[in-house]
Amino acid sequence: MKSRLRMLRPCFALCLLLACAPPLDETDAALAQQSFAADAEDPDSHSQGTQLHGTPVRSVMYDGALVRHAGTFRDADVQLARGEIVAAMPLAVNGFTPSLMACGGGAAANETRSCGFVVDGQGVCSPRSVVTLMGGDSGSPRNRCTGAPVVRVCSGESPCEHQGPGYLASANSSFSLNNCPTVEFTCPASGVYTALAGPRTPNTAWLMQLTSRSSTYPTTRKIFQGEALIGARLRQPSTGPFLEIQDVINGNALPNTEGSGMWEPSGHTFLYRVRYTPSGGTSPVSLCSTGANWAVPVKGVFNLTGARSESPRTFTLGCDAGVIAKCYRWGYQPWRDGATPGPVTEAHWSCTRMARADYCGQGTSFTQDGTRIRPWDDLTPAIISAPSPGSGSDDLTFEAGWNTAGPACLSHLRWKHLTASCVPLNPPIYDANGDIVNDCRDPNTPYSTGKCAEICDNADEAAHYYGSRVFNSSALNTP
Protein backbone atom coordinates (compact mmCIF):
# COMPACT_ATOMS: atom_id res chain seq x y z
CA MET A 1 0.00 0.00 0.00
CA LYS A 2 2.79 2.42 0.86
CA SER A 3 4.33 2.44 -2.63
CA ARG A 4 0.96 3.06 -4.22
CA LEU A 5 0.16 5.90 -1.84
CA ARG A 6 3.47 7.57 -2.59
CA MET A 7 2.36 7.86 -6.21
CA LEU A 8 -0.27 10.25 -4.95
CA ARG A 9 2.04 12.45 -2.96
CA PRO A 10 3.21 14.91 -5.66
CA CYS A 11 -0.35 15.47 -6.86
CA PHE A 12 -1.82 15.99 -3.42
CA ALA A 13 0.99 18.33 -2.41
CA LEU A 14 0.39 20.51 -5.45
CA CYS A 15 -3.30 20.79 -4.65
CA LEU A 16 -2.36 22.98 -1.69
CA LEU A 17 -0.60 25.45 -3.95
CA LEU A 18 -2.36 25.53 -7.30
CA ALA A 19 -5.91 26.01 -8.48
CA CYS A 20 -7.51 23.69 -11.01
CA ALA A 21 -7.18 24.53 -14.66
CA PRO A 22 -10.39 25.99 -16.14
CA PRO A 23 -12.81 23.46 -17.63
CA LEU A 24 -12.59 22.75 -21.32
CA ASP A 25 -15.04 24.77 -23.37
CA GLU A 26 -16.49 22.24 -25.76
CA THR A 27 -17.55 25.02 -28.07
CA ASP A 28 -13.90 25.68 -28.87
CA ALA A 29 -12.20 22.39 -28.04
CA ALA A 30 -11.33 20.17 -30.97
CA LEU A 31 -13.13 16.84 -30.90
CA ALA A 32 -10.47 14.22 -31.52
CA GLN A 33 -11.39 10.92 -33.15
CA GLN A 34 -11.52 8.27 -30.47
CA SER A 35 -10.39 4.67 -30.38
CA PHE A 36 -13.30 2.54 -29.24
CA ALA A 37 -11.85 -0.96 -29.44
CA ALA A 38 -11.84 -2.93 -26.20
CA ASP A 39 -8.90 -5.15 -25.36
CA ALA A 40 -9.32 -8.55 -27.01
CA GLU A 41 -8.08 -10.26 -23.87
CA ASP A 42 -10.21 -8.10 -21.58
CA PRO A 43 -13.67 -7.66 -23.16
CA ASP A 44 -14.99 -6.03 -19.98
CA SER A 45 -12.66 -3.07 -20.32
CA HIS A 46 -13.96 0.14 -21.86
CA SER A 47 -12.29 3.01 -23.65
CA GLN A 48 -13.01 6.31 -21.99
CA GLY A 49 -12.75 9.75 -23.50
CA THR A 50 -12.15 13.40 -22.73
CA GLN A 51 -15.35 14.98 -24.08
CA LEU A 52 -18.50 15.31 -21.99
CA HIS A 53 -21.20 16.01 -24.59
CA GLY A 54 -19.15 15.31 -27.71
CA THR A 55 -20.77 18.37 -29.31
CA PRO A 56 -20.88 22.12 -28.69
CA VAL A 57 -24.68 21.90 -28.28
CA ARG A 58 -25.29 21.14 -24.62
CA SER A 59 -29.09 21.20 -24.30
CA VAL A 60 -32.31 20.98 -26.31
CA MET A 61 -35.75 22.43 -25.53
CA TYR A 62 -38.78 20.28 -24.83
CA ASP A 63 -41.10 22.87 -26.35
CA GLY A 64 -41.06 24.78 -29.60
CA ALA A 65 -40.28 21.80 -31.82
CA LEU A 66 -41.53 21.45 -35.40
CA VAL A 67 -42.61 18.17 -37.01
CA ARG A 68 -43.38 17.47 -40.64
CA HIS A 69 -47.03 16.64 -41.21
CA ALA A 70 -48.94 16.59 -44.52
CA GLY A 71 -46.14 18.44 -46.29
CA THR A 72 -45.77 21.27 -43.81
CA PHE A 73 -44.13 22.03 -40.46
CA ARG A 74 -46.36 21.94 -37.40
CA ASP A 75 -45.72 23.01 -33.81
CA ALA A 76 -45.07 20.22 -31.34
CA ASP A 77 -43.70 19.60 -27.87
CA VAL A 78 -41.33 16.75 -27.12
CA GLN A 79 -40.79 14.53 -24.11
CA LEU A 80 -38.45 11.65 -23.38
CA ALA A 81 -40.01 8.22 -23.07
CA ARG A 82 -37.17 6.16 -21.62
CA GLY A 83 -34.42 6.64 -24.22
CA GLU A 84 -36.62 7.95 -27.00
CA ILE A 85 -37.76 11.37 -28.19
CA VAL A 86 -41.55 11.54 -28.54
CA ALA A 87 -43.19 14.59 -30.13
CA ALA A 88 -46.85 15.51 -29.64
CA MET A 89 -48.51 17.67 -32.31
CA PRO A 90 -51.83 19.26 -31.24
CA LEU A 91 -54.72 18.53 -33.60
CA ALA A 92 -57.09 21.27 -34.75
CA VAL A 93 -60.35 21.41 -36.69
CA ASN A 94 -59.44 23.33 -39.82
CA GLY A 95 -62.07 25.07 -41.91
CA PHE A 96 -65.83 24.99 -42.07
CA THR A 97 -68.39 23.17 -44.18
CA PRO A 98 -72.19 23.54 -44.64
CA SER A 99 -72.82 20.23 -42.89
CA LEU A 100 -71.95 21.93 -39.59
CA MET A 101 -74.85 24.36 -39.96
CA ALA A 102 -78.33 23.82 -38.53
CA CYS A 103 -80.86 22.20 -40.82
CA GLY A 104 -83.94 23.94 -42.17
CA GLY A 105 -87.10 22.21 -43.30
CA GLY A 106 -86.95 19.39 -45.80
CA ALA A 107 -83.43 18.15 -44.95
CA ALA A 108 -82.80 14.47 -45.65
CA ALA A 109 -83.07 12.10 -42.67
CA ASN A 110 -79.80 10.26 -43.43
CA GLU A 111 -76.03 10.62 -43.52
CA THR A 112 -75.93 12.26 -46.97
CA ARG A 113 -77.42 15.61 -45.96
CA SER A 114 -75.43 18.82 -45.84
CA CYS A 115 -76.51 20.12 -42.43
CA GLY A 116 -77.14 19.06 -38.85
CA PHE A 117 -73.73 17.55 -38.06
CA VAL A 118 -71.24 18.41 -35.32
CA VAL A 119 -67.57 17.51 -35.02
CA ASP A 120 -67.64 14.48 -32.72
CA GLY A 121 -63.85 14.19 -32.49
CA GLN A 122 -60.59 13.40 -34.23
CA GLY A 123 -58.49 10.26 -34.39
CA VAL A 124 -55.08 9.03 -35.43
CA CYS A 125 -54.29 5.76 -37.22
CA SER A 126 -51.63 3.94 -39.21
CA PRO A 127 -51.80 5.02 -42.87
CA ARG A 128 -53.43 2.43 -45.16
CA SER A 129 -54.71 0.40 -42.20
CA VAL A 130 -58.41 -0.48 -41.94
CA VAL A 131 -60.14 1.51 -39.20
CA THR A 132 -63.52 0.83 -37.63
CA LEU A 133 -65.53 3.38 -35.64
CA MET A 134 -68.38 1.99 -33.56
CA GLY A 135 -71.22 3.94 -31.98
CA GLY A 136 -72.53 3.25 -28.52
CA ASP A 137 -73.62 4.83 -25.25
CA SER A 138 -71.43 4.06 -22.25
CA GLY A 139 -74.22 5.21 -19.96
CA SER A 140 -76.63 2.53 -21.11
CA PRO A 141 -76.54 -1.07 -19.84
CA ARG A 142 -77.50 -2.21 -23.35
CA ASN A 143 -75.01 0.10 -25.05
CA ARG A 144 -77.75 1.66 -27.15
CA CYS A 145 -77.73 4.96 -28.99
CA THR A 146 -80.48 7.60 -28.85
CA GLY A 147 -81.83 9.22 -32.00
CA ALA A 148 -80.47 6.58 -34.44
CA PRO A 149 -77.31 8.67 -35.11
CA VAL A 150 -75.42 8.96 -38.39
CA VAL A 151 -71.65 9.39 -38.77
CA ARG A 152 -69.31 10.70 -41.46
CA VAL A 153 -65.52 10.35 -41.55
CA CYS A 154 -63.26 12.91 -43.24
CA SER A 155 -59.54 12.76 -44.04
CA GLY A 156 -57.22 14.96 -42.03
CA GLU A 157 -58.34 17.73 -39.70
CA SER A 158 -61.04 19.29 -41.92
CA PRO A 159 -64.77 18.52 -41.95
CA CYS A 160 -66.19 17.39 -45.28
CA GLU A 161 -69.35 16.90 -47.30
CA HIS A 162 -70.78 13.56 -48.36
CA GLN A 163 -68.72 12.34 -51.34
CA GLY A 164 -66.87 15.68 -51.38
CA PRO A 165 -63.13 16.43 -51.01
CA GLY A 166 -61.62 14.59 -48.04
CA TYR A 167 -64.63 12.28 -47.64
CA LEU A 168 -63.71 8.76 -46.46
CA ALA A 169 -66.89 6.95 -45.41
CA SER A 170 -70.27 7.30 -43.68
CA ALA A 171 -72.85 5.09 -42.01
CA ASN A 172 -76.26 5.06 -40.35
CA SER A 173 -77.89 2.79 -37.84
CA SER A 174 -80.54 1.27 -40.12
CA PHE A 175 -79.12 -2.22 -39.87
CA SER A 176 -78.05 -2.31 -36.21
CA LEU A 177 -80.01 -3.65 -33.26
CA ASN A 178 -78.83 -0.93 -30.87
CA ASN A 179 -79.55 2.06 -33.14
CA CYS A 180 -75.79 2.78 -33.37
CA PRO A 181 -73.79 3.16 -36.62
CA THR A 182 -70.55 1.36 -37.43
CA VAL A 183 -68.28 2.73 -40.16
CA GLU A 184 -65.17 1.19 -41.73
CA PHE A 185 -62.59 3.08 -43.78
CA THR A 186 -58.95 3.07 -44.85
CA CYS A 187 -56.67 5.33 -42.81
CA PRO A 188 -55.49 8.26 -44.95
CA ALA A 189 -51.84 9.03 -45.65
CA SER A 190 -51.83 11.80 -43.04
CA GLY A 191 -52.75 9.32 -40.29
CA VAL A 192 -55.44 11.72 -39.04
CA TYR A 193 -59.21 11.72 -39.51
CA THR A 194 -62.16 13.82 -38.34
CA ALA A 195 -65.53 12.31 -37.43
CA LEU A 196 -68.83 14.17 -37.83
CA ALA A 197 -72.01 12.93 -36.21
CA GLY A 198 -75.64 13.86 -35.69
CA PRO A 199 -79.17 12.43 -35.37
CA ARG A 200 -80.77 10.64 -38.30
CA THR A 201 -83.65 13.12 -38.25
CA PRO A 202 -82.39 16.69 -38.10
CA ASN A 203 -83.16 18.81 -35.03
CA THR A 204 -84.05 15.85 -32.80
CA ALA A 205 -82.39 14.61 -29.60
CA TRP A 206 -79.57 12.10 -29.96
CA LEU A 207 -76.84 10.46 -27.89
CA MET A 208 -73.85 8.41 -29.02
CA GLN A 209 -70.28 7.66 -28.03
CA LEU A 210 -67.87 6.69 -30.82
CA THR A 211 -65.00 4.35 -30.03
CA SER A 212 -62.38 2.46 -32.04
CA ARG A 213 -60.32 -0.65 -31.42
CA SER A 214 -58.16 -0.14 -34.50
CA SER A 215 -57.08 3.47 -34.00
CA THR A 216 -56.77 6.10 -31.29
CA TYR A 217 -60.10 7.89 -30.95
CA PRO A 218 -60.90 10.43 -29.70
CA THR A 219 -57.61 12.29 -29.26
CA THR A 220 -56.33 15.84 -29.36
CA ARG A 221 -52.80 15.13 -30.59
CA LYS A 222 -50.76 13.09 -33.02
CA ILE A 223 -47.63 11.38 -31.70
CA PHE A 224 -44.39 11.27 -33.69
CA GLN A 225 -41.64 8.85 -32.71
CA GLY A 226 -39.04 6.62 -34.32
CA GLU A 227 -38.56 7.27 -38.03
CA ALA A 228 -41.62 9.55 -38.06
CA LEU A 229 -39.33 12.18 -36.48
CA ILE A 230 -37.06 12.35 -39.54
CA GLY A 231 -37.18 15.96 -40.70
CA ALA A 232 -38.32 17.26 -37.31
CA ARG A 233 -36.65 20.33 -35.89
CA LEU A 234 -35.66 20.76 -32.24
CA ARG A 235 -35.10 24.12 -30.62
CA GLN A 236 -32.03 25.24 -28.70
CA PRO A 237 -32.43 27.35 -25.53
CA SER A 238 -30.81 30.30 -27.27
CA THR A 239 -32.12 31.99 -30.39
CA GLY A 240 -29.82 29.85 -32.49
CA PRO A 241 -30.95 27.75 -35.45
CA PHE A 242 -32.98 24.58 -35.10
CA LEU A 243 -31.44 21.14 -34.85
CA GLU A 244 -32.79 18.96 -37.67
CA ILE A 245 -33.19 15.20 -37.27
CA GLN A 246 -31.74 13.49 -40.34
CA ASP A 247 -32.07 9.84 -39.38
CA VAL A 248 -33.26 7.61 -36.54
CA ILE A 249 -32.24 4.09 -35.51
CA ASN A 250 -33.11 1.84 -32.60
CA GLY A 251 -30.11 1.22 -30.35
CA ASN A 252 -30.67 -2.53 -30.66
CA ALA A 253 -29.99 -2.35 -34.41
CA LEU A 254 -26.65 -0.50 -34.24
CA PRO A 255 -23.46 -2.45 -33.48
CA ASN A 256 -21.66 -1.39 -30.34
CA THR A 257 -18.94 1.15 -31.03
CA GLU A 258 -16.68 -0.65 -28.55
CA GLY A 259 -16.71 -4.36 -27.91
CA SER A 260 -19.37 -6.75 -29.18
CA GLY A 261 -23.16 -6.72 -29.21
CA MET A 262 -25.51 -3.86 -29.98
CA TRP A 263 -25.28 -0.21 -28.93
CA GLU A 264 -28.14 -0.62 -26.43
CA PRO A 265 -30.06 -3.89 -26.69
CA SER A 266 -33.20 -3.15 -24.61
CA GLY A 267 -35.16 -1.72 -27.55
CA HIS A 268 -36.09 1.34 -25.46
CA THR A 269 -33.31 3.58 -26.81
CA PHE A 270 -33.33 5.43 -30.12
CA LEU A 271 -30.33 7.22 -31.58
CA TYR A 272 -30.55 10.33 -33.73
CA ARG A 273 -28.41 11.70 -36.53
CA VAL A 274 -28.75 15.46 -36.31
CA ARG A 275 -27.36 18.49 -38.07
CA TYR A 276 -27.37 22.19 -37.23
CA THR A 277 -25.82 25.48 -38.31
CA PRO A 278 -23.17 26.65 -35.81
CA SER A 279 -23.18 30.20 -34.56
CA GLY A 280 -21.66 32.36 -37.28
CA GLY A 281 -21.82 29.54 -39.81
CA THR A 282 -23.65 29.48 -43.12
CA SER A 283 -23.99 25.76 -43.78
CA PRO A 284 -25.40 22.95 -41.60
CA VAL A 285 -22.97 20.46 -40.09
CA SER A 286 -23.35 17.23 -38.14
CA LEU A 287 -24.17 17.60 -34.48
CA CYS A 288 -21.79 14.70 -33.80
CA SER A 289 -18.65 15.16 -35.84
CA THR A 290 -16.70 12.20 -34.43
CA GLY A 291 -17.37 8.66 -33.32
CA ALA A 292 -20.42 6.93 -34.77
CA ASN A 293 -22.20 10.25 -35.52
CA TRP A 294 -25.26 9.27 -33.47
CA ALA A 295 -26.70 11.10 -30.45
CA VAL A 296 -28.70 9.64 -27.55
CA PRO A 297 -31.31 11.67 -25.63
CA VAL A 298 -30.68 11.83 -21.89
CA LYS A 299 -32.84 13.44 -19.24
CA GLY A 300 -31.21 16.33 -17.36
CA VAL A 301 -28.54 18.80 -18.43
CA PHE A 302 -24.80 19.10 -17.78
CA ASN A 303 -22.86 22.35 -17.62
CA LEU A 304 -19.20 22.83 -18.52
CA THR A 305 -18.04 21.92 -15.03
CA GLY A 306 -19.69 18.50 -15.41
CA ALA A 307 -22.44 19.32 -12.93
CA ARG A 308 -25.82 17.76 -13.73
CA SER A 309 -29.24 19.21 -12.95
CA GLU A 310 -32.85 18.29 -13.57
CA SER A 311 -34.67 20.60 -15.97
CA PRO A 312 -38.34 20.87 -16.88
CA ARG A 313 -37.41 22.82 -20.01
CA THR A 314 -34.39 21.09 -21.55
CA PHE A 315 -32.69 17.74 -22.04
CA THR A 316 -29.34 16.53 -23.35
CA LEU A 317 -28.32 15.06 -26.68
CA GLY A 318 -25.10 13.18 -25.96
CA CYS A 319 -22.98 12.25 -28.98
CA ASP A 320 -21.47 8.79 -29.15
CA ALA A 321 -17.95 10.17 -28.72
CA GLY A 322 -18.80 11.91 -25.43
CA VAL A 323 -18.92 10.24 -22.03
CA ILE A 324 -22.59 11.13 -21.44
CA ALA A 325 -23.40 8.71 -24.25
CA LYS A 326 -20.65 6.26 -23.26
CA CYS A 327 -21.93 5.90 -19.70
CA TYR A 328 -25.47 5.53 -21.02
CA ARG A 329 -24.29 2.82 -23.41
CA TRP A 330 -22.48 1.03 -20.58
CA GLY A 331 -25.86 0.65 -18.88
CA TYR A 332 -26.25 3.74 -16.70
CA GLN A 333 -29.52 4.94 -18.24
CA PRO A 334 -31.25 7.55 -16.05
CA TRP A 335 -34.73 6.47 -17.18
CA ARG A 336 -34.25 3.21 -15.30
CA ASP A 337 -35.00 5.18 -12.12
CA GLY A 338 -38.49 6.03 -13.37
CA ALA A 339 -39.93 9.52 -13.00
CA THR A 340 -37.78 10.46 -10.00
CA PRO A 341 -33.96 10.60 -10.26
CA GLY A 342 -32.34 7.91 -8.14
CA PRO A 343 -29.29 5.65 -7.91
CA VAL A 344 -28.96 4.96 -11.64
CA THR A 345 -29.08 8.67 -12.44
CA GLU A 346 -26.41 9.30 -9.82
CA ALA A 347 -24.34 6.40 -11.15
CA HIS A 348 -24.55 7.84 -14.68
CA TRP A 349 -23.38 11.23 -13.41
CA SER A 350 -20.58 9.63 -11.39
CA CYS A 351 -19.62 7.61 -14.47
CA THR A 352 -19.16 10.78 -16.52
CA ARG A 353 -16.65 11.98 -13.91
CA MET A 354 -14.91 8.61 -13.92
CA ALA A 355 -14.77 8.20 -17.70
CA ARG A 356 -13.08 11.59 -18.14
CA ALA A 357 -10.80 11.23 -15.10
CA ASP A 358 -12.36 14.45 -13.83
CA TYR A 359 -10.29 14.41 -10.67
CA CYS A 360 -11.04 18.06 -9.88
CA GLY A 361 -14.79 17.71 -10.28
CA GLN A 362 -14.75 20.89 -12.35
CA GLY A 363 -15.08 19.48 -15.84
CA THR A 364 -11.41 19.19 -16.71
CA SER A 365 -10.30 15.83 -18.08
CA PHE A 366 -7.00 14.30 -16.95
CA THR A 367 -6.83 11.42 -19.39
CA GLN A 368 -6.41 10.69 -23.09
CA ASP A 369 -8.97 9.44 -25.58
CA GLY A 370 -9.05 5.67 -25.94
CA THR A 371 -7.45 4.89 -22.54
CA ARG A 372 -8.78 1.58 -21.24
CA ILE A 373 -10.55 1.43 -17.91
CA ARG A 374 -12.57 -1.28 -16.17
CA PRO A 375 -15.71 0.23 -14.54
CA TRP A 376 -18.20 -1.44 -12.20
CA ASP A 377 -20.70 -0.55 -9.50
CA ASP A 378 -22.46 -1.89 -6.41
CA LEU A 379 -26.03 -0.96 -7.37
CA THR A 380 -28.75 -3.49 -6.59
CA PRO A 381 -28.73 -5.23 -8.97
CA ALA A 382 -25.35 -4.23 -10.34
CA ILE A 383 -25.40 -2.73 -13.84
CA ILE A 384 -21.74 -3.61 -14.40
CA SER A 385 -20.61 -6.44 -12.16
CA ALA A 386 -17.34 -6.33 -10.29
CA PRO A 387 -14.41 -8.09 -11.95
CA SER A 388 -13.86 -11.61 -10.72
CA PRO A 389 -10.46 -12.45 -9.25
CA GLY A 390 -7.92 -13.14 -11.94
CA SER A 391 -10.05 -11.73 -14.75
CA GLY A 392 -9.01 -8.96 -17.09
CA SER A 393 -5.63 -7.50 -17.80
CA ASP A 394 -2.94 -7.65 -15.13
CA ASP A 395 -1.98 -4.02 -15.76
CA LEU A 396 -5.40 -2.73 -14.69
CA THR A 397 -5.43 -2.06 -10.95
CA PHE A 398 -7.90 -0.28 -8.71
CA GLU A 399 -7.87 3.45 -9.38
CA ALA A 400 -10.71 5.19 -7.52
CA GLY A 401 -14.21 5.24 -6.11
CA TRP A 402 -16.41 7.93 -7.64
CA ASN A 403 -19.42 10.05 -6.83
CA THR A 404 -21.22 12.87 -8.63
CA ALA A 405 -18.61 15.44 -7.54
CA GLY A 406 -15.58 13.45 -8.77
CA PRO A 407 -13.37 10.96 -6.97
CA ALA A 408 -14.58 10.01 -3.50
CA CYS A 409 -11.19 8.42 -2.86
CA LEU A 410 -8.14 7.67 -4.94
CA SER A 411 -5.48 5.01 -5.28
CA HIS A 412 -3.51 6.19 -8.29
CA LEU A 413 -3.74 8.59 -11.23
CA ARG A 414 -4.54 7.26 -14.68
CA TRP A 415 -1.69 9.05 -16.49
CA LYS A 416 1.56 9.97 -14.78
CA HIS A 417 2.10 13.10 -16.87
CA LEU A 418 -1.45 14.45 -16.47
CA THR A 419 -1.11 15.62 -12.89
CA ALA A 420 -4.38 16.91 -11.50
CA SER A 421 -3.20 19.77 -9.34
CA CYS A 422 -6.53 20.37 -7.69
CA VAL A 423 -7.83 16.95 -6.69
CA PRO A 424 -10.46 17.91 -4.11
CA LEU A 425 -9.14 15.33 -1.69
CA ASN A 426 -6.88 16.00 1.25
CA PRO A 427 -3.17 15.35 0.72
CA PRO A 428 -1.44 12.62 2.72
CA ILE A 429 0.80 13.77 5.56
CA TYR A 430 3.97 11.70 5.99
CA ASP A 431 5.99 11.23 9.17
CA ALA A 432 9.75 10.83 9.36
CA ASN A 433 9.46 7.15 8.43
CA GLY A 434 7.43 7.86 5.30
CA ASP A 435 4.18 6.57 6.81
CA ILE A 436 0.91 8.39 6.24
CA VAL A 437 -0.45 9.72 9.50
CA ASN A 438 -3.77 11.18 8.31
CA ASP A 439 -5.29 8.17 6.50
CA CYS A 440 -9.09 8.48 6.74
CA ARG A 441 -9.34 4.71 7.13
CA ASP A 442 -7.37 4.75 10.37
CA PRO A 443 -9.85 4.95 13.28
CA ASN A 444 -7.08 6.37 15.47
CA THR A 445 -6.05 9.20 13.18
CA PRO A 446 -5.89 12.49 15.09
CA TYR A 447 -7.03 14.34 11.99
CA SER A 448 -10.72 15.16 11.76
CA THR A 449 -12.99 14.76 8.77
CA GLY A 450 -11.98 17.32 6.22
CA LYS A 451 -8.29 16.96 7.04
CA CYS A 452 -7.64 13.26 6.64
CA ALA A 453 -6.52 11.85 3.27
CA GLU A 454 -9.20 10.02 1.25
CA ILE A 455 -7.20 6.98 0.19
CA CYS A 456 -8.65 3.67 -0.95
CA ASP A 457 -7.04 0.52 -2.32
CA ASN A 458 -10.19 -1.34 -3.41
CA ALA A 459 -13.92 -0.96 -3.98
CA ASP A 460 -14.85 -2.24 -0.54
CA GLU A 461 -12.89 0.55 1.09
CA ALA A 462 -14.30 3.11 -1.35
CA ALA A 463 -17.83 2.02 -0.50
CA HIS A 464 -17.34 1.54 3.25
CA TYR A 465 -15.32 4.63 4.10
CA TYR A 466 -16.39 7.09 1.42
CA GLY A 467 -19.85 6.01 0.23
CA SER A 468 -18.85 5.51 -3.38
CA ARG A 469 -20.98 3.25 -5.58
CA VAL A 470 -19.08 3.49 -8.88
CA PHE A 471 -15.49 2.25 -9.23
CA ASN A 472 -12.84 1.63 -11.82
CA SER A 473 -9.50 0.03 -12.47
CA SER A 474 -6.92 1.41 -14.84
CA ALA A 475 -3.30 1.05 -15.75
CA LEU A 476 -0.71 3.51 -14.49
CA ASN A 477 -0.13 4.90 -17.97
CA THR A 478 2.93 6.74 -19.16
CA PRO A 479 3.32 8.77 -22.37
Stockholm file with secondary structure:
# STOCKHOLM 1.0

chainA/1-479         MKSRLRMLRPCFALCLLLACAPPLDETDAALAQQSFAADAEDPDSHSQGTQLHGTPVRSVMYDGALVRHAGTFRDADVQLARGEIVAAMPLAVNGFTPSLMACGGGAAANETRSCGFVVDGQGVCSPRSVVTLMGGDSGSPRNRCTGAPVVRVCSGESPCEHQGPGYLASANSSFSLNNCPTVEFTCPASGVYTALAGPRTPNTAWLMQLTSRSSTYPTTRKIFQGEALIGARLRQPSTGPFLEIQDVINGNALPNTEGSGMWEPSGHTFLYRVRYTPSGGTSPVSLCSTGANWAVPVKGVFNLTGARSESPRTFTLGCDAGVIAKCYRWGYQPWRDGATPGPVTEAHWSCTRMARADYCGQGTSFTQDGTRIRPWDDLTPAIISAPSPGSGSDDLTFEAGWNTAGPACLSHLRWKHLTASCVPLNPPIYDANGDIVNDCRDPNTPYSTGKCAEICDNADEAAHYYGSRVFNSSALNTP
#=GR chainA/1-479 SS CHHHHHTTHHHHHHTTTCCCCCCCCTTTSCCCCCCCCCBTTBTTCEECCSCSSSSSCCCEESSSEEEEETTEEEEEEEEEETBEEEEEEECCCCCCCGGGSCCCTTCCSSTTCSSSCEEEEEEECCTTCEEEEEEECTTSTTCCCBSCCEEEEEETTSCCCTTSTTEEEEECSTTCTTSCCEEEEECCTTSEEEEEEECSSTTSCCBCEEECSSSBCSCSEEEECGGGGTTCEECCSSSCCCEEEEEEEEGGGSBCSSSSSBSCTTSCBEEEEEEECCTTCSSCEESCCSTTSCEEEESSEECTTSCEECCSSEEEEEETTSHHHHHHHTTCCGGGGTTSCCHHHHHHHHHHHHHTTCTTSSSCCCSCTTCEEEEEECCSSCSSCCCCTTCSCTTCEEEEEEETTEEEEESCCSBTTSCCTTCSSCCCCBCTTSCBSCBTTCTTCSSCTTTSBCBCSSHHHHHHHHCCCEEEEECCBCC
#=GC SS_cons         CHHHHHTTHHHHHHTTTCCCCCCCCTTTSCCCCCCCCCBTTBTTCEECCSCSSSSSCCCEESSSEEEEETTEEEEEEEEEETBEEEEEEECCCCCCCGGGSCCCTTCCSSTTCSSSCEEEEEEECCTTCEEEEEEECTTSTTCCCBSCCEEEEEETTSCCCTTSTTEEEEECSTTCTTSCCEEEEECCTTSEEEEEEECSSTTSCCBCEEECSSSBCSCSEEEECGGGGTTCEECCSSSCCCEEEEEEEEGGGSBCSSSSSBSCTTSCBEEEEEEECCTTCSSCEESCCSTTSCEEEESSEECTTSCEECCSSEEEEEETTSHHHHHHHTTCCGGGGTTSCCHHHHHHHHHHHHHTTCTTSSSCCCSCTTCEEEEEECCSSCSSCCCCTTCSCTTCEEEEEEETTEEEEESCCSBTTSCCTTCSSCCCCBCTTSCBSCBTTCTTCSSCTTTSBCBCSSHHHHHHHHCCCEEEEECCBCC
//
